[in-house]
């Protein structure tokens, strides 16, 4: 890497970009060493005799000692000294692993700290075979970048290269990934390149130009991706970070958080250069790059003539989630307002075209246009879900869908998620309708002022909701340890009723997906057609070179009668729904059929 420390046979090379510092001294194991200027704001020095395990930092302008911004590990949290890590020391066993095709992906999003009682990489490793046997093909870890304290969702990271020590050491993470590859599972990482957390970021002490007031984000001054003098180094810092996770840790894919908040006026936007660099660097592996992008910009999801992505593989399909959520819960507050007027119409468009809003006025954004045309994209350009960390955790009480909706209705939505040709994602515990909430939690101690600000801000955020207008005290304290421990899922629930039935249903649906849907989606996509037999029913058909897939669902109270049109039934949640050439669906039932062209 250009940044950070590099262990070699004869010592360790240290490199720091500190363009606004007057004086910088390298501190290694308690001794100070001069670190000479190397031009363009860089300081570099190689110290012979230093080995992996050494602790180091940088003394800025004679006083403040800071960790390496590209630290590979922080054994004593974000304000402690960094540790020299030799990436060659780990003995990988996955030399023949090149990943899996994107169409085979079934994602399982999880937070390492709450996915098991222990909250460690090692404990999660013990659950990998259970997930494989369920039908999961990829786990997606919430951000690991070192954050202040002992508990956090991960979106307050300040040291992007250092996997947080609360979950284990770097080799423990590598061991988790190595084990996953050994049993056929891919591993994805959520990467945050739009902001740094509120505590433990020292870049302003020596690299003020890393940020710019020209761009303002929800977190303050924007990261300076397009500055005349600093933009190139800043871009390289994050591009190298992405490559670091993919090469040094063998991750199979990255999910880029909230790219709509990465502000860049360059001729080539950072996220475009990022994807192009990764594609050029790793041509021999299945590398999957996924966006979260509220702007619904279809341009980033363009395909080549052979159907492979030019830049990014897919985008989280928030629109599709919102449609399902409104149908299942009837909620219409916040952004759900934009889907509550005609949720089935929006759902039909999402199923066949990806985005519900493709340039139309978006009510939740004061009717500003949102989105770009997306009907030309294949379903595999969209990651779909009924729940994720945001949609559960950003609720005041962190309720899962299973606590908000009728089980029978949820079963139809589950089939709609897992058997449709988009790429499905489950949120940890969703496969058995876990009862544990997923709450918002942080730990900024001993900074009680910051803890207080977070606590009060959380309650102020929900003051405008009718349910909490008179009493916000029921909202769990995000800084309390109990809020964190309450969010841990209990795997033993999956063996008990009624959870056992949900788990069995999920497994059955994933078996159908792998046996019937995936082979179809691996052929060339030829488009989709959707009709609305009634305002409360949807009939969507996807066409491939290998055949077609059709989903018909009735969300109304009255039975639905519609022509069958041939094909083989692969799933249905109602009895005797086909009579001759007619499909008869009672309320909240659906059917999937496949056929040849």
C-alpha positions as CSV (number, residue, x, y, z in Angstrom):
1,X,0.0,0.0,0.0
2,X,1.0,3.6,-0.5
3,X,-0.4,4.5,2.9
4,X,0.4,3.1,6.3
5,X,3.1,0.7,7.4
6,X,4.6,-2.2,5.3
7,X,6.5,-5.0,7.0
8,X,9.5,-6.2,5.0
9,X,12.4,-8.6,5.5
10,X,14.7,-5.8,6.7
11,X,12.3,-3.6,8.7
12,X,9.1,-1.6,8.3
13,X,8.4,1.3,6.0
14,X,6.2,4.0,7.5
15,X,4.3,6.5,5.3
16,X,2.0,9.4,6.4
17,X,0.3,12.0,4.3
18,X,0.4,15.1,6.5
19,X,0.2,18.2,4.2
20,X,-0.8,20.7,6.9
21,X,1.5,19.5,9.7
22,X,4.6,21.6,10.5
23,X,6.5,18.8,12.3
24,X,5.9,15.0,12.4
25,X,7.8,12.5,14.4
26,X,7.4,8.7,14.2
27,X,6.9,7.0,17.6
28,X,7.7,3.3,17.7
29,X,7.5,1.3,20.9
30,X,8.1,4.4,23.0
31,X,11.0,5.8,20.9
32,X,10.8,8.9,18.7
33,X,12.3,8.8,15.1
34,X,12.6,11.6,12.6
35,X,10.4,11.1,9.6
36,X,11.6,13.2,6.6
37,X,9.5,15.0,4.1
38,X,9.1,13.2,0.8
39,X,7.2,15.9,-1.2
40,X,3.5,16.6,-1.8
41,X,2.8,16.4,1.9
42,X,4.2,12.9,2.4
43,X,6.5,11.7,5.2
44,X,8.3,8.4,4.7
45,X,11.0,6.4,6.5
46,X,12.1,2.8,6.8
47,X,13.3,1.5,10.2
48,X,15.4,-1.6,10.1
49,X,14.9,-4.2,12.9
50,X,11.2,-3.3,13.5
51,X,8.9,-6.3,13.2
52,X,5.2,-7.2,13.1
53,X,3.6,-6.5,16.5
54,X,5.4,-3.2,17.0
55,X,3.2,-0.3,18.3
56,X,3.5,3.0,16.6
57,X,2.0,6.4,16.1
58,X,2.8,9.9,14.8
59,X,3.6,12.9,17.0
60,X,2.1,16.0,15.3
61,X,3.7,19.4,15.9
62,X,5.5,18.2,19.0
63,X,2.4,17.3,21.1
64,X,-0.5,15.2,19.9
65,X,0.3,11.5,19.2
66,X,-2.1,10.0,16.6
67,X,-2.7,6.6,15.2
68,X,-1.9,5.8,11.6
69,X,-4.9,6.7,9.4
70,X,-4.2,3.5,7.4
71,X,-3.6,1.4,10.5
72,X,-4.2,-2.3,9.9
73,X,-5.1,-2.8,13.6
74,X,-5.8,-0.9,16.7
75,X,-5.5,-3.1,19.8
76,X,-6.4,-0.3,22.2
77,X,-9.2,1.5,20.3
78,X,-9.2,4.5,17.9
79,X,-7.0,6.8,20.1
80,X,-4.4,4.2,20.9
81,X,-1.2,3.3,19.1
82,X,-1.4,1.3,15.8
83,X,0.1,-2.2,15.5
84,X,2.3,-3.3,12.6
85,X,0.6,-6.2,10.9
86,X,2.4,-8.5,8.4
87,X,-0.3,-9.6,5.9
88,X,2.0,-12.4,4.6
89,X,1.9,-14.2,8.0
90,X,-1.5,-15.7,7.5
91,X,-1.7,-19.1,5.9
92,X,-4.6,-19.0,3.5
93,X,-6.1,-22.3,2.2
94,X,-8.4,-20.8,-0.5
95,X,-5.9,-20.5,-3.3
96,X,-8.3,-22.1,-5.8
97,X,-11.3,-19.9,-4.8
98,X,-12.3,-17.3,-7.4
99,X,-15.8,-16.6,-6.0
100,X,-19.2,-17.4,-7.3
101,X,-21.3,-16.0,-10.2
102,X,-23.5,-13.1,-9.1
103,X,-26.7,-14.9,-10.1
104,X,-26.1,-17.5,-7.5
105,X,-26.0,-14.9,-4.7
106,X,-28.3,-15.1,-1.7
107,X,-27.1,-12.5,0.8
108,X,-27.3,-12.7,4.5
109,X,-26.6,-9.3,6.1
110,X,-25.3,-9.4,9.7
111,X,-23.7,-7.4,12.4
112,X,-20.8,-9.3,13.9
113,X,-21.4,-8.0,17.4
114,X,-25.0,-9.2,17.7
115,X,-25.1,-12.2,15.3
116,X,-23.9,-14.4,18.1
117,X,-23.8,-14.2,22.0
118,X,-20.1,-13.8,21.9
119,X,-20.1,-11.2,19.1
120,X,-16.8,-12.3,17.6
121,X,-15.5,-13.6,14.2
122,X,-14.7,-16.9,15.8
123,X,-18.3,-17.4,17.1
124,X,-19.7,-16.4,13.7
125,X,-17.4,-18.9,12.0
126,X,-19.1,-21.7,13.9
127,X,-22.4,-20.7,12.3
128,X,-21.3,-20.7,8.7
129,X,-22.3,-24.3,7.9
130,X,-25.8,-23.6,9.3
131,X,-26.2,-20.7,6.9
132,X,-24.8,-22.8,4.0
133,X,-27.3,-25.6,4.7
134,X,-30.1,-23.0,4.8
135,X,-29.3,-22.0,1.2
136,X,-27.3,-18.8,1.9
137,X,-24.4,-18.3,-0.5
138,X,-22.9,-15.0,0.8
139,X,-22.7,-13.3,4.2
140,X,-22.5,-9.5,4.2
141,X,-20.8,-7.9,7.3
142,X,-21.8,-4.5,8.5
143,X,-18.8,-2.1,8.5
144,X,-15.7,-3.2,10.4
145,X,-13.7,0.0,10.3
146,X,-12.4,0.8,13.8
147,X,-14.9,2.9,15.8
148,X,-14.7,4.5,19.2
149,X,-15.9,2.3,22.1
150,X,-17.0,-1.3,22.4
151,X,-20.3,-1.3,20.4
152,X,-21.5,0.4,17.2
153,X,-23.3,-0.5,14.0
154,X,-20.1,0.3,12.3
155,X,-21.1,3.5,10.4
156,X,-19.1,5.6,12.9
157,X,-15.7,4.2,11.8
158,X,-12.7,6.5,11.7
159,X,-9.9,4.1,10.7
160,X,-11.0,2.5,7.4
161,X,-8.2,-0.1,7.2
162,X,-8.4,-1.4,10.8
163,X,-11.0,-4.1,11.5
164,X,-12.3,-3.2,15.0
165,X,-10.6,-5.1,17.8
166,X,-13.8,-5.8,19.7
167,X,-14.6,-8.7,17.2
168,X,-11.1,-10.2,17.3
169,X,-7.7,-9.8,15.6
170,X,-7.1,-9.5,11.8
171,X,-6.2,-13.2,11.6
172,X,-9.5,-14.1,13.2
173,X,-11.3,-12.2,10.4
174,X,-9.1,-13.9,7.8
175,X,-9.9,-17.3,9.3
176,X,-13.6,-16.6,9.1
177,X,-13.3,-15.7,5.4
178,X,-11.0,-18.7,4.7
179,X,-13.5,-21.0,6.3
180,X,-16.4,-19.5,4.4
181,X,-14.6,-20.0,1.1
182,X,-13.8,-23.6,2.1
183,X,-17.6,-24.4,2.3
184,X,-18.6,-22.4,-0.8
185,X,-19.7,-19.1,0.9
186,X,-18.8,-15.7,-0.4
187,X,-18.1,-12.9,2.1
188,X,-19.1,-9.2,1.4
189,X,-18.1,-6.1,3.4
190,X,-20.1,-2.9,3.9
191,X,-17.6,0.0,3.2
192,X,-18.3,3.6,4.2
193,X,-16.6,6.2,2.1
194,X,-19.0,9.2,2.6
195,X,-18.0,10.3,6.1
196,X,-16.0,9.6,9.3
197,X,-17.5,9.0,12.7
198,X,-17.8,11.8,15.3
199,X,-15.1,10.5,17.6
200,X,-11.5,9.5,17.0
201,X,-10.8,11.1,13.6
202,X,-7.5,13.0,13.8
203,X,-7.1,13.9,10.1
204,X,-7.8,17.5,10.7
205,X,-4.7,17.7,13.0
206,X,-2.3,17.1,10.1
207,X,-4.4,16.8,6.8
208,X,-7.0,19.5,6.9
209,X,-7.3,19.4,3.1
210,X,-8.7,15.9,3.4
211,X,-12.0,17.7,3.9
212,X,-13.7,20.6,2.1
213,X,-16.3,23.2,3.0
214,X,-17.3,23.3,-0.7
215,X,-19.3,20.2,-0.1
216,X,-21.7,19.8,2.9
217,X,-23.0,16.5,4.0
218,X,-25.3,15.4,6.9
219,X,-22.1,14.8,8.8
220,X,-20.5,18.2,8.1
221,X,-17.8,19.2,5.7
222,X,-17.5,16.7,2.8
223,X,-14.5,14.5,2.0
224,X,-12.3,16.3,-0.6
225,X,-12.6,13.9,-3.5
226,X,-12.2,16.7,-6.1
227,X,-9.7,19.2,-4.6
228,X,-7.1,20.5,-7.0
229,X,-4.2,19.7,-4.7
230,X,-5.5,17.0,-2.4
231,X,-8.2,15.2,-4.4
232,X,-5.9,12.6,-6.0
233,X,-4.4,11.5,-2.6
234,X,-7.9,11.4,-1.0
235,X,-9.2,9.3,-3.9
236,X,-6.2,7.0,-3.7
237,X,-6.8,6.5,0.1
238,X,-10.2,5.0,-0.5
239,X,-9.4,3.2,-3.7
240,X,-6.5,1.4,-2.0
241,X,-8.8,0.7,1.0
242,X,-11.3,-1.1,-1.3
243,X,-8.4,-3.1,-2.9
244,X,-7.0,-3.8,0.5
245,X,-10.2,-5.6,1.6
246,X,-10.5,-7.5,-1.6
247,X,-6.9,-8.5,-1.9
248,X,-5.5,-8.7,1.6
249,X,-8.6,-10.2,3.2
250,X,-10.0,-12.0,0.2
251,X,-13.5,-10.4,0.4
252,X,-15.6,-11.3,-2.6
253,X,-17.6,-8.1,-2.7
254,X,-18.2,-4.6,-1.3
255,X,-21.3,-2.7,-0.5
256,X,-20.7,1.0,-0.8
257,X,-22.8,2.9,1.8
258,X,-24.9,5.9,0.7
259,X,-22.9,6.9,-2.4
260,X,-25.4,9.7,-3.0
261,X,-23.6,11.5,-0.1
262,X,-20.2,11.2,-1.8
263,X,-20.0,14.7,-3.4
264,X,-17.6,15.0,-6.3
265,X,-17.6,17.5,-9.1
266,X,-14.7,15.8,-11.0
267,X,-15.1,14.9,-14.6
268,X,-15.1,11.3,-13.5
269,X,-16.9,10.7,-10.3
270,X,-15.0,8.9,-7.6
271,X,-17.4,5.9,-7.5
272,X,-16.9,5.4,-11.2
273,X,-13.1,5.5,-10.9
274,X,-13.3,3.2,-7.9
275,X,-15.3,0.5,-9.8
276,X,-13.2,0.7,-12.9
277,X,-9.9,0.4,-10.9
278,X,-11.2,-2.7,-9.1
279,X,-12.4,-4.3,-12.3
280,X,-9.0,-3.7,-14.0
281,X,-7.0,-4.9,-11.0
282,X,-8.9,-8.2,-10.3
283,X,-10.0,-9.6,-13.7
284,X,-9.7,-13.2,-12.7
285,X,-12.2,-13.2,-9.8
286,X,-15.9,-12.9,-9.3
287,X,-15.9,-9.5,-7.6
288,X,-19.3,-8.0,-6.8
289,X,-19.7,-4.2,-6.2
290,X,-23.0,-3.1,-4.7
291,X,-24.3,0.4,-4.2
292,X,-26.7,2.0,-1.8
293,X,-27.9,5.1,-3.7
294,X,-31.1,7.0,-2.8
295,X,-30.8,8.9,-6.1
296,X,-31.7,5.7,-8.1
297,X,-29.0,6.5,-10.8
298,X,-29.3,3.6,-13.3
299,X,-26.2,4.8,-15.1
300,X,-23.9,3.1,-12.6
301,X,-25.5,-0.2,-13.3
302,X,-24.8,-0.4,-17.0
303,X,-24.2,-3.8,-18.6
304,X,-21.8,-5.0,-21.4
305,X,-23.1,-6.8,-24.4
306,X,-22.6,-10.1,-22.6
307,X,-24.6,-9.0,-19.6
308,X,-21.7,-8.4,-17.3
309,X,-21.5,-5.1,-15.3
310,X,-19.4,-2.3,-16.7
311,X,-18.8,-0.8,-13.2
312,X,-21.1,-1.8,-10.4
313,X,-22.9,-5.1,-10.1
314,X,-26.1,-4.0,-8.4
315,X,-27.9,-1.5,-6.2
316,X,-30.0,-2.0,-3.1
317,X,-33.6,-1.8,-4.2
318,X,-35.1,0.4,-1.5
319,X,-38.2,1.1,-3.6
320,X,-39.1,-2.6,-3.7
321,X,-38.7,-2.8,0.0
322,X,-40.9,0.2,0.6
323,X,-43.7,-1.3,-1.5
324,X,-43.7,-4.6,0.4
325,X,-43.5,-2.8,3.8
326,X,-46.5,-0.6,3.0
327,X,-48.5,-3.7,1.9
328,X,-47.6,-5.7,4.9
329,X,-48.0,-3.0,7.6
330,X,-50.1,-0.2,6.2
331,X,-47.6,2.4,7.4
332,X,-47.5,5.6,5.5
333,X,-45.2,7.9,7.5
334,X,-41.9,9.3,6.2
335,X,-40.7,7.9,2.9
336,X,-43.5,5.3,3.0
337,X,-45.8,8.2,2.1
338,X,-44.4,8.1,-1.5
339,X,-45.6,4.4,-1.9
340,X,-48.8,4.4,0.2
341,X,-51.0,5.9,-2.5
342,X,-50.8,2.8,-4.8
343,X,-48.4,0.3,-3.4
344,X,-49.3,-2.5,-5.8
345,X,-48.7,-0.3,-8.8
346,X,-45.3,0.7,-7.5
347,X,-44.6,-3.0,-6.6
348,X,-45.4,-4.1,-10.2
349,X,-43.0,-1.5,-11.6
350,X,-40.3,-2.5,-9.2
351,X,-40.6,-6.2,-10.0
352,X,-40.3,-5.6,-13.7
353,X,-38.1,-2.5,-14.0
354,X,-36.2,-2.1,-10.7
355,X,-37.1,1.4,-9.6
356,X,-40.6,2.6,-8.8
357,X,-39.4,6.2,-9.3
358,X,-37.6,6.8,-12.6
359,X,-37.6,10.6,-12.7
360,X,-41.1,11.3,-11.4
361,X,-41.7,13.7,-8.5
362,X,-41.1,12.1,-5.2
363,X,-43.5,13.3,-2.5
364,X,-41.1,12.6,0.3
365,X,-38.6,15.0,-1.3
366,X,-41.0,17.9,-1.8
367,X,-41.9,16.4,-5.2
368,X,-38.4,16.8,-6.5
369,X,-37.7,14.3,-9.4
370,X,-36.0,11.1,-8.2
371,X,-34.4,8.3,-10.2
372,X,-33.5,7.4,-13.8
373,X,-35.1,5.0,-16.3
374,X,-34.2,1.4,-15.3
375,X,-36.3,-0.9,-17.4
376,X,-33.4,-1.8,-19.6
377,X,-31.5,-3.4,-16.6
378,X,-31.8,-7.1,-15.7
379,X,-33.3,-8.0,-12.4
380,X,-29.9,-9.1,-11.1
381,X,-28.9,-5.4,-11.1
382,X,-31.0,-5.0,-7.9
383,X,-30.6,-6.4,-4.4
384,X,-34.0,-6.9,-2.8
385,X,-35.0,-7.4,0.8
386,X,-37.9,-7.2,3.2
387,X,-35.7,-6.1,6.0
388,X,-32.2,-4.8,6.6
389,X,-30.2,-3.1,9.3
390,X,-31.5,0.3,8.4
391,X,-35.2,-0.6,7.9
392,X,-35.3,-2.4,11.3
393,X,-32.7,-0.4,13.3
394,X,-33.9,3.0,12.3
395,X,-37.3,2.3,13.9
396,X,-37.6,3.8,17.4
397,X,-38.1,0.3,18.9
398,X,-36.2,-1.7,16.3
399,X,-39.1,-4.0,15.5
400,X,-38.7,-6.7,12.9
401,X,-41.4,-7.2,10.2
402,X,-42.6,-10.4,12.0
403,X,-43.7,-8.2,14.9
404,X,-45.5,-5.8,12.6
405,X,-47.3,-8.0,10.1
406,X,-49.6,-11.0,9.8
407,X,-47.5,-14.3,9.4
408,X,-49.5,-15.5,6.4
409,X,-49.0,-12.2,4.6
410,X,-45.3,-12.2,5.5
411,X,-45.1,-15.7,4.0
412,X,-46.3,-14.5,0.6
413,X,-43.8,-11.6,0.7
414,X,-41.0,-14.0,1.7
415,X,-41.8,-16.1,-1.4
416,X,-42.0,-13.0,-3.5
417,X,-38.5,-12.0,-2.3
418,X,-36.8,-15.4,-2.6
419,X,-38.3,-16.6,-5.8
420,X,-38.2,-13.4,-7.9
421,X,-35.1,-13.1,-10.2
422,X,-33.6,-10.1,-8.3
423,X,-30.8,-10.9,-5.9
424,X,-32.4,-11.6,-2.5
425,X,-31.0,-10.6,0.9
426,X,-32.1,-11.7,4.4
427,X,-31.4,-9.8,7.6
428,X,-29.8,-11.9,10.3
429,X,-32.5,-13.9,12.1
430,X,-35.1,-13.2,9.5
431,X,-35.0,-16.8,8.3
432,X,-36.8,-17.9,11.5
433,X,-38.6,-14.6,12.4
434,X,-36.3,-13.9,15.3
435,X,-37.9,-12.0,18.2
436,X,-34.9,-9.9,19.1
437,X,-35.2,-6.3,17.9
438,X,-32.3,-4.6,16.2
439,X,-31.8,-1.3,18.0
440,X,-29.6,1.7,17.4
441,X,-26.6,1.5,19.7
442,X,-23.3,3.4,20.2
443,X,-20.6,3.7,22.9
444,X,-18.6,6.9,23.0
445,X,-17.5,6.6,26.6
446,X,-15.8,8.3,28.4
447,X,-17.1,11.2,26.2
448,X,-20.4,11.6,28.1
449,X,-21.2,14.9,26.3
450,X,-21.2,13.0,23.0
451,X,-23.2,10.2,24.5
452,X,-25.7,12.7,25.8
453,X,-26.0,14.4,22.5
454,X,-26.7,11.1,20.7
455,X,-29.2,10.0,23.4
456,X,-31.2,13.3,23.2
457,X,-30.9,13.5,19.4
458,X,-32.4,10.0,19.1
459,X,-35.4,10.9,21.2
460,X,-35.8,14.3,19.4
461,X,-35.8,12.4,16.1
462,X,-39.0,10.6,17.0
463,X,-40.8,13.4,18.8
464,X,-42.7,14.2,15.6
465,X,-44.1,10.6,15.4
466,X,-47.6,10.4,16.9
467,X,-46.7,7.3,18.9
468,X,-44.0,9.1,20.8
469,X,-45.2,12.7,20.8
470,X,-46.1,12.6,24.5
471,X,-43.5,10.2,25.8
472,X,-40.1,9.5,24.2
473,X,-38.8,7.7,27.4
474,X,-39.9,4.3,26.0
475,X,-37.2,4.7,23.2
476,X,-34.2,2.7,24.3
477,X,-31.1,4.6,25.3
478,X,-28.7,4.0,22.4
479,X,-25.7,4.5,24.7
480,X,-26.8,1.8,27.2
481,X,-25.2,-1.6,27.0
482,X,-28.6,-3.3,27.5
483,X,-29.7,-1.8,24.2
484,X,-26.8,-3.6,22.5
485,X,-27.3,-6.9,24.3
486,X,-31.1,-6.9,23.6
487,X,-30.2,-6.8,19.9
488,X,-28.4,-10.1,19.9
489,X,-30.3,-12.9,18.1
490,X,-31.0,-16.2,19.8
491,X,-30.2,-19.0,17.3
492,X,-32.0,-21.6,19.5
493,X,-35.3,-20.0,18.6
494,X,-35.0,-21.6,15.1
495,X,-35.7,-25.0,16.8
496,X,-38.9,-24.0,18.5
497,X,-42.4,-23.3,17.2
498,X,-43.5,-21.1,15.4
499,X,-39.9,-20.2,14.4
500,X,-39.2,-23.7,13.2
501,X,-41.9,-23.5,10.5
502,X,-40.6,-20.1,9.2
503,X,-37.0,-21.6,9.0
504,X,-38.4,-24.6,7.1
505,X,-40.3,-22.4,4.7
506,X,-37.2,-20.2,4.1
507,X,-35.1,-23.3,3.4
508,X,-37.7,-24.7,1.0
509,X,-37.9,-21.5,-0.9
510,X,-34.1,-21.3,-1.2
511,X,-34.0,-24.9,-2.5
512,X,-36.5,-23.9,-5.2
513,X,-34.5,-20.9,-6.0
514,X,-31.2,-22.8,-6.5
515,X,-32.8,-25.6,-8.4
516,X,-35.2,-23.7,-10.6
517,X,-34.7,-19.9,-10.6
518,X,-30.9,-19.6,-10.7
519,X,-30.4,-21.7,-13.8
520,X,-32.9,-19.5,-15.6
521,X,-31.3,-16.3,-14.5
522,X,-27.9,-17.4,-15.7
523,X,-29.2,-17.3,-19.3
524,X,-29.6,-14.0,-21.2
525,X,-32.4,-11.7,-19.9
526,X,-34.9,-10.6,-22.5
527,X,-37.2,-8.3,-20.5
528,X,-40.3,-8.3,-18.3
529,X,-44.0,-7.5,-18.7
530,X,-46.3,-6.7,-15.8
531,X,-50.1,-6.3,-15.8
532,X,-52.5,-5.4,-13.0
533,X,-55.5,-7.7,-13.2
534,X,-57.0,-5.5,-10.5
535,X,-55.6,-2.5,-8.5
536,X,-54.8,-4.9,-5.7
537,X,-53.2,-7.7,-7.7
538,X,-50.0,-8.1,-9.7
539,X,-49.0,-10.4,-12.6
540,X,-45.3,-10.2,-13.6
541,X,-43.5,-12.3,-16.1
542,X,-39.7,-12.2,-16.7
543,X,-38.3,-13.6,-20.0
544,X,-34.9,-15.3,-20.5
545,X,-33.3,-17.3,-23.2
546,X,-33.8,-20.3,-21.0
547,X,-37.5,-19.7,-20.5
548,X,-39.8,-17.6,-18.4
549,X,-40.8,-17.0,-14.8
550,X,-44.2,-15.6,-13.7
551,X,-45.4,-14.3,-10.4
552,X,-49.1,-13.7,-9.7
553,X,-50.2,-12.4,-6.3
554,X,-53.5,-11.2,-4.9
555,X,-53.3,-8.6,-2.1
556,X,-57.0,-7.9,-2.0
557,X,-59.9,-9.3,-0.1
558,X,-61.8,-10.7,-3.0
559,X,-60.6,-13.8,-4.9
560,X,-58.7,-13.3,-8.1
561,X,-59.3,-15.2,-11.3
562,X,-56.8,-14.9,-14.1
563,X,-55.7,-17.1,-17.1
564,X,-53.0,-19.6,-16.3
565,X,-51.2,-19.4,-19.7
566,X,-49.4,-22.7,-19.3
567,X,-46.2,-23.4,-17.4
568,X,-45.3,-25.5,-14.4
569,X,-46.1,-24.5,-10.8
570,X,-43.0,-24.1,-8.7
571,X,-44.6,-22.6,-5.6
572,X,-48.0,-21.6,-4.3
573,X,-49.3,-20.8,-0.9
574,X,-52.9,-21.7,-1.5
575,X,-54.7,-25.0,-2.2
576,X,-56.5,-25.9,-5.4
577,X,-55.7,-22.5,-7.0
578,X,-55.4,-23.8,-10.6
579,X,-58.5,-25.2,-12.4
580,X,-57.9,-26.0,-16.0
581,X,-56.7,-22.9,-17.7
582,X,-57.6,-20.5,-14.8
583,X,-55.7,-19.4,-11.7
584,X,-57.9,-18.7,-8.7
585,X,-56.1,-16.9,-5.9
586,X,-57.8,-16.3,-2.5
587,X,-56.9,-13.2,-0.5
588,X,-53.1,-12.8,0.1
589,X,-52.0,-15.8,-1.9
590,X,-49.6,-16.1,-4.8
591,X,-48.1,-18.5,-7.4
592,X,-44.9,-18.8,-9.2
593,X,-44.8,-20.6,-12.6
594,X,-42.0,-21.4,-15.0
595,X,-42.1,-22.4,-18.7
596,X,-40.1,-22.7,-21.8
597,X,-40.2,-20.1,-24.6
